[in-house]
Amino acid sequence: MSWGIISWGWKGPFYVWSAEMKEEKAEPISTITELNMKGVVEEIQLNDQWRQLQEWKLLWERESDEVGWLELGERKLR
């Protein structure tokens, strides 16, 4: 991989990295996979907590009413 800046009359810093070995790629991949799994678990927990709140229930009712009106309007247009 390389990175650099070249402009008219000036050549900026240019860096070249060596290719990664399989061993060097394995650790970050496992770390990223672990962090993603933790994020999925946390998202499920937060969604479950949110759905228990009265605010969510009111929002759900309002949005489902709006969707119902939209679907009714679409049927009339057909």
N, CA, C and O atoms as a GROMACS GRO file, in nm:
protein
  312
    1MET      N    1   0.085  -0.116   0.000
    1MET     CA    2   0.000   0.000   0.000
    1MET      C    3   0.090   0.123   0.000
    1MET      O    4   0.199   0.122   0.058
    2SER      N    5   0.044   0.228  -0.064
    2SER     CA    6   0.121   0.352  -0.064
    2SER      C    7   0.027   0.470  -0.044
    2SER      O    8  -0.093   0.460  -0.070
    3TRP      N    9   0.082   0.579   0.002
    3TRP     CA   10   0.007   0.700   0.026
    3TRP      C   11   0.099   0.817  -0.001
    3TRP      O   12   0.215   0.815   0.039
    4GLY      N   13   0.049   0.918  -0.069
    4GLY     CA   14   0.134   1.033  -0.096
    4GLY      C   15   0.058   1.150  -0.152
    4GLY      O   16  -0.060   1.139  -0.188
    5ILE      N   17   0.127   1.263  -0.158
    5ILE     CA   18   0.069   1.385  -0.213
    5ILE      C   19   0.164   1.436  -0.320
    5ILE      O   20   0.284   1.450  -0.295
    6ILE      N   21   0.111   1.463  -0.438
    6ILE     CA   22   0.191   1.520  -0.545
    6ILE      C   23   0.114   1.639  -0.600
    6ILE      O   24  -0.003   1.625  -0.635
    7SER      N   25   0.176   1.754  -0.606
    7SER     CA   26   0.112   1.872  -0.666
    7SER      C   27   0.214   1.943  -0.754
    7SER      O   28   0.331   1.906  -0.757
    8TRP      N   29   0.168   2.045  -0.826
    8TRP     CA   30   0.252   2.116  -0.921
    8TRP      C   31   0.373   2.178  -0.851
    8TRP      O   32   0.357   2.261  -0.762
    9GLY      N   33   0.492   2.137  -0.890
    9GLY     CA   34   0.615   2.195  -0.837
    9GLY      C   35   0.653   2.149  -0.697
    9GLY      O   36   0.750   2.199  -0.640
   10TRP      N   37   0.576   2.055  -0.641
   10TRP     CA   38   0.608   2.011  -0.505
   10TRP      C   39   0.566   1.867  -0.489
   10TRP      O   40   0.452   1.831  -0.518
   11LYS      N   41   0.656   1.786  -0.442
   11LYS     CA   42   0.622   1.647  -0.414
   11LYS      C   43   0.627   1.630  -0.263
   11LYS      O   44   0.732   1.641  -0.201
   12GLY      N   45   0.512   1.602  -0.208
   12GLY     CA   46   0.501   1.590  -0.063
   12GLY      C   47   0.553   1.456  -0.015
   12GLY      O   48   0.615   1.381  -0.090
   13PRO      N   49   0.527   1.428   0.110
   13PRO     CA   50   0.573   1.300   0.165
   13PRO      C   51   0.505   1.184   0.094
   13PRO      O   52   0.388   1.191   0.057
   14PHE      N   53   0.579   1.080   0.075
   14PHE     CA   54   0.526   0.961   0.010
   14PHE      C   55   0.568   0.841   0.093
   14PHE      O   56   0.687   0.818   0.114
   15TYR      N   57   0.470   0.765   0.142
   15TYR     CA   58   0.498   0.653   0.230
   15TYR      C   59   0.462   0.522   0.160
   15TYR      O   60   0.363   0.515   0.088
   16VAL      N   61   0.544   0.421   0.182
   16VAL     CA   62   0.518   0.289   0.126
   16VAL      C   63   0.525   0.189   0.241
   16VAL      O   64   0.622   0.184   0.316
   17TRP      N   65   0.418   0.109   0.253
   17TRP     CA   66   0.414   0.008   0.357
   17TRP      C   67   0.438  -0.128   0.295
   17TRP      O   68   0.401  -0.152   0.180
   18SER      N   69   0.498  -0.213   0.372
   18SER     CA   70   0.519  -0.349   0.322
   18SER      C   71   0.386  -0.426   0.332
   18SER      O   72   0.297  -0.389   0.409
   19ALA      N   73   0.376  -0.532   0.256
   19ALA     CA   74   0.254  -0.613   0.256
   19ALA      C   75   0.240  -0.683   0.391
   19ALA      O   76   0.339  -0.724   0.451
   20GLU      N   77   0.115  -0.697   0.437
   20GLU     CA   78   0.091  -0.766   0.563
   20GLU      C   79   0.101  -0.916   0.542
   20GLU      O   80   0.066  -0.970   0.437
   21MET      N   81   0.149  -0.982   0.647
   21MET     CA   82   0.153  -1.127   0.643
   21MET      C   83   0.022  -1.181   0.700
   21MET      O   84  -0.052  -1.107   0.765
   22LYS      N   85  -0.007  -1.308   0.675
   22LYS     CA   86  -0.131  -1.368   0.722
   22LYS      C   87  -0.145  -1.358   0.874
   22LYS      O   88  -0.255  -1.337   0.925
   23GLU      N   89  -0.034  -1.371   0.945
   23GLU     CA   90  -0.037  -1.364   1.091
   23GLU      C   91  -0.075  -1.223   1.137
   23GLU      O   92  -0.146  -1.206   1.236
   24GLU      N   93  -0.026  -1.122   1.065
   24GLU     CA   94  -0.056  -0.984   1.101
   24GLU      C   95  -0.203  -0.951   1.074
   24GLU      O   96  -0.260  -0.867   1.143
   25LYS      N   97  -0.264  -1.014   0.975
   25LYS     CA   98  -0.404  -0.989   0.942
   25LYS      C   99  -0.499  -1.062   1.037
   25LYS      O  100  -0.610  -1.016   1.061
   26ALA      N  101  -0.456  -1.175   1.091
   26ALA     CA  102  -0.544  -1.260   1.172
   26ALA      C  103  -0.588  -1.190   1.300
   26ALA      O  104  -0.706  -1.197   1.335
   27GLU      N  105  -0.497  -1.124   1.369
   27GLU     CA  106  -0.532  -1.060   1.497
   27GLU      C  107  -0.635  -0.948   1.479
   27GLU      O  108  -0.736  -0.948   1.551
   28PRO      N  109  -0.616  -0.853   1.388
   28PRO     CA  110  -0.717  -0.749   1.371
   28PRO      C  111  -0.852  -0.805   1.325
   28PRO      O  112  -0.956  -0.754   1.368
   29ILE      N  113  -0.853  -0.907   1.242
   29ILE     CA  114  -0.978  -0.964   1.197
   29ILE      C  115  -1.054  -1.025   1.314
   29ILE      O  116  -1.175  -1.006   1.326
   30SER      N  117  -0.984  -1.098   1.400
   30SER     CA  118  -1.051  -1.158   1.516
   30SER      C  119  -1.099  -1.051   1.613
   30SER      O  120  -1.206  -1.065   1.672
   31THR      N  121  -1.022  -0.944   1.630
   31THR     CA  122  -1.062  -0.834   1.717
   31THR      C  123  -1.186  -0.764   1.664
   31THR      O  124  -1.279  -0.734   1.739
   32ILE      N  125  -1.188  -0.738   1.534
   32ILE     CA  126  -1.303  -0.672   1.472
   32ILE      C  127  -1.427  -0.760   1.482
   32ILE      O  128  -1.536  -0.711   1.510
   33THR      N  129  -1.412  -0.890   1.459
   33THR     CA  130  -1.525  -0.982   1.469
   33THR      C  131  -1.581  -0.983   1.610
   33THR      O  132  -1.703  -0.982   1.629
   34GLU      N  133  -1.493  -0.985   1.709
   34GLU     CA  134  -1.536  -0.983   1.850
   34GLU      C  135  -1.610  -0.854   1.883
   34GLU      O  136  -1.714  -0.857   1.949
   35LEU      N  137  -1.557  -0.741   1.838
   35LEU     CA  138  -1.622  -0.612   1.865
   35LEU      C  139  -1.758  -0.604   1.796
   35LEU      O  140  -1.854  -0.551   1.853
   36ASN      N  141  -1.768  -0.656   1.674
   36ASN     CA  142  -1.896  -0.657   1.603
   36ASN      C  143  -1.999  -0.742   1.676
   36ASN      O  144  -2.116  -0.702   1.686
   37MET      N  145  -1.958  -0.857   1.728
   37MET     CA  146  -2.052  -0.943   1.802
   37MET      C  147  -2.099  -0.874   1.930
   37MET      O  148  -2.217  -0.882   1.964
   38LYS      N  149  -2.008  -0.806   1.999
   38LYS     CA  150  -2.047  -0.732   2.120
   38LYS      C  151  -2.146  -0.621   2.083
   38LYS      O  152  -2.241  -0.595   2.157
   39GLY      N  153  -2.123  -0.558   1.969
   39GLY     CA  154  -2.213  -0.452   1.924
   39GLY      C  155  -2.352  -0.505   1.894
   39GLY      O  156  -2.452  -0.439   1.924
   40VAL      N  157  -2.360  -0.623   1.834
   40VAL     CA  158  -2.489  -0.684   1.802
   40VAL      C  159  -2.565  -0.716   1.931
   40VAL      O  160  -2.684  -0.688   1.941
   41VAL      N  161  -2.496  -0.774   2.028
   41VAL     CA  162  -2.559  -0.807   2.156
   41VAL      C  163  -2.608  -0.681   2.226
   41VAL      O  164  -2.719  -0.677   2.278
   42GLU      N  165  -2.524  -0.578   2.226
   42GLU     CA  166  -2.562  -0.451   2.290
   42GLU      C  167  -2.682  -0.388   2.220
   42GLU      O  168  -2.772  -0.335   2.285
   43GLU      N  169  -2.685  -0.394   2.088
   43GLU     CA  170  -2.796  -0.336   2.012
   43GLU      C  171  -2.927  -0.407   2.046
   43GLU      O  172  -3.031  -0.343   2.063
   44ILE      N  173  -2.922  -0.539   2.056
   44ILE     CA  174  -3.043  -0.616   2.090
   44ILE      C  175  -3.091  -0.578   2.229
   44ILE      O  176  -3.211  -0.559   2.250
   45GLN      N  177  -2.999  -0.566   2.325
   45GLN     CA  178  -3.037  -0.529   2.462
   45GLN      C  179  -3.098  -0.389   2.466
   45GLN      O  180  -3.200  -0.369   2.532
   46LEU      N  181  -3.038  -0.294   2.397
   46LEU     CA  182  -3.090  -0.158   2.396
   46LEU      C  183  -3.226  -0.150   2.328
   46LEU      O  184  -3.315  -0.078   2.374
   47ASN      N  185  -3.244  -0.225   2.219
   47ASN     CA  186  -3.374  -0.227   2.152
   47ASN      C  187  -3.482  -0.286   2.242
   47ASN      O  188  -3.594  -0.237   2.246
   48ASP      N  189  -3.447  -0.392   2.314
   48ASP     CA  190  -3.543  -0.452   2.407
   48ASP      C  191  -3.582  -0.354   2.517
   48ASP      O  192  -3.699  -0.344   2.554
   49GLN      N  193  -3.484  -0.281   2.570
   49GLN     CA  194  -3.513  -0.179   2.673
   49GLN      C  195  -3.600  -0.068   2.617
   49GLN      O  196  -3.692  -0.021   2.684
   50TRP      N  197  -3.572  -0.025   2.497
   50TRP     CA  198  -3.644   0.085   2.432
   50TRP      C  199  -3.790   0.045   2.409
   50TRP      O  200  -3.880   0.126   2.427
   51ARG      N  201  -3.812  -0.080   2.368
   51ARG     CA  202  -3.948  -0.125   2.339
   51ARG      C  203  -4.034  -0.133   2.464
   51ARG      O  204  -4.157  -0.136   2.454
   52GLN      N  205  -3.974  -0.136   2.581
   52GLN     CA  206  -4.050  -0.140   2.706
   52GLN      C  207  -4.102  -0.002   2.747
   52GLN      O  208  -4.191   0.008   2.832
   53LEU      N  209  -4.046   0.103   2.690
   53LEU     CA  210  -4.083   0.239   2.728
   53LEU      C  211  -4.215   0.281   2.666
   53LEU      O  212  -4.249   0.240   2.555
   54GLN      N  213  -4.289   0.364   2.739
   54GLN     CA  214  -4.416   0.417   2.689
   54GLN      C  215  -4.392   0.504   2.565
   54GLN      O  216  -4.475   0.506   2.474
   55GLU      N  217  -4.281   0.576   2.562
   55GLU     CA  218  -4.248   0.661   2.448
   55GLU      C  219  -4.243   0.580   2.318
   55GLU      O  220  -4.294   0.624   2.215
   56TRP      N  221  -4.183   0.462   2.324
   56TRP     CA  222  -4.174   0.377   2.206
   56TRP      C  223  -4.312   0.331   2.162
   56TRP      O  224  -4.342   0.329   2.043
   57LYS      N  225  -4.396   0.293   2.260
   57LYS     CA  226  -4.530   0.244   2.228
   57LYS      C  227  -4.612   0.353   2.160
   57LYS      O  228  -4.684   0.326   2.064
   58LEU      N  229  -4.602   0.477   2.208
   58LEU     CA  230  -4.674   0.588   2.146
   58LEU      C  231  -4.623   0.614   2.005
   58LEU      O  232  -4.701   0.637   1.913
   59LEU      N  233  -4.492   0.611   1.989
   59LEU     CA  234  -4.432   0.631   1.857
   59LEU      C  235  -4.476   0.522   1.760
   59LEU      O  236  -4.508   0.550   1.645
   60TRP      N  237  -4.478   0.398   1.807
   60TRP     CA  238  -4.520   0.285   1.723
   60TRP      C  239  -4.665   0.302   1.678
   60TRP      O  240  -4.698   0.282   1.561
   61GLU      N  241  -4.751   0.340   1.772
   61GLU     CA  242  -4.892   0.360   1.737
   61GLU      C  243  -4.908   0.471   1.634
   61GLU      O  244  -4.982   0.456   1.537
   62ARG      N  245  -4.838   0.582   1.656
   62ARG     CA  246  -4.850   0.695   1.563
   62ARG      C  247  -4.799   0.658   1.424
   62ARG      O  248  -4.863   0.690   1.323
   63GLU      N  249  -4.685   0.591   1.418
   63GLU     CA  250  -4.630   0.554   1.288
   63GLU      C  251  -4.715   0.449   1.219
   63GLU      O  252  -4.730   0.453   1.096
   64SER      N  253  -4.769   0.356   1.292
   64SER     CA  254  -4.853   0.254   1.228
   64SER      C  255  -4.983   0.317   1.178
   64SER      O  256  -5.036   0.275   1.075
   65ASP      N  257  -5.036   0.417   1.249
   65ASP     CA  258  -5.153   0.490   1.200
   65ASP      C  259  -5.120   0.562   1.069
   65ASP      O  260  -5.199   0.560   0.975
   66GLU      N  261  -5.003   0.626   1.064
   66GLU     CA  262  -4.962   0.699   0.944
   66GLU      C  263  -4.944   0.603   0.827
   66GLU      O  264  -4.983   0.634   0.714
   67VAL      N  265  -4.885   0.488   0.852
   67VAL     CA  266  -4.866   0.390   0.746
   67VAL      C  267  -5.001   0.341   0.697
   67VAL      O  268  -5.020   0.320   0.577
   68GLY      N  269  -5.095   0.322   0.788
   68GLY     CA  270  -5.229   0.280   0.749
   68GLY      C  271  -5.294   0.382   0.657
   68GLY      O  272  -5.359   0.344   0.559
   69TRP      N  273  -5.278   0.509   0.688
   69TRP     CA  274  -5.336   0.613   0.602
   69TRP      C  275  -5.267   0.614   0.466
   69TRP      O  276  -5.333   0.634   0.363
   70LEU      N  277  -5.137   0.593   0.465
   70LEU     CA  278  -5.065   0.591   0.338
   70LEU      C  279  -5.111   0.473   0.252
   70LEU      O  280  -5.131   0.488   0.132
   71GLU      N  281  -5.126   0.357   0.314
   71GLU     CA  282  -5.170   0.240   0.238
   71GLU      C  283  -5.311   0.261   0.184
   71GLU      O  284  -5.341   0.222   0.071
   72LEU      N  285  -5.399   0.322   0.264
   72LEU     CA  286  -5.535   0.350   0.220
   72LEU      C  287  -5.534   0.444   0.101
   72LEU      O  288  -5.609   0.424   0.005
   73GLY      N  289  -5.448   0.549   0.105
   73GLY     CA  290  -5.435   0.642  -0.006
   73GLY      C  291  -5.384   0.576  -0.131
   73GLY      O  292  -5.429   0.610  -0.241
   74GLU      N  293  -5.290   0.483  -0.118
   74GLU     CA  294  -5.238   0.412  -0.233
   74GLU      C  295  -5.345   0.325  -0.297
   74GLU      O  296  -5.350   0.313  -0.420
   75ARG      N  297  -5.430   0.265  -0.216
   75ARG     CA  298  -5.537   0.181  -0.270
   75ARG      C  299  -5.635   0.265  -0.350
   75ARG      O  300  -5.686   0.221  -0.454
   76LYS      N  301  -5.662   0.386  -0.303
   76LYS     CA  302  -5.756   0.473  -0.373
   76LYS      C  303  -5.700   0.517  -0.507
   76LYS      O  304  -5.776   0.538  -0.602
   77LEU      N  305  -5.569   0.532  -0.517
   77LEU     CA  306  -5.506   0.576  -0.641
   77LEU      C  307  -5.507   0.468  -0.748
   77LEU      O  308  -5.500   0.499  -0.867
   78ARG      N  309  -5.517   0.344  -0.708
   78ARG     CA  310  -5.509   0.234  -0.804
   78ARG      C  311  -5.634   0.218  -0.878
   78ARG      O  312  -5.645   0.130  -0.963
   0.00000   0.00000   0.00000
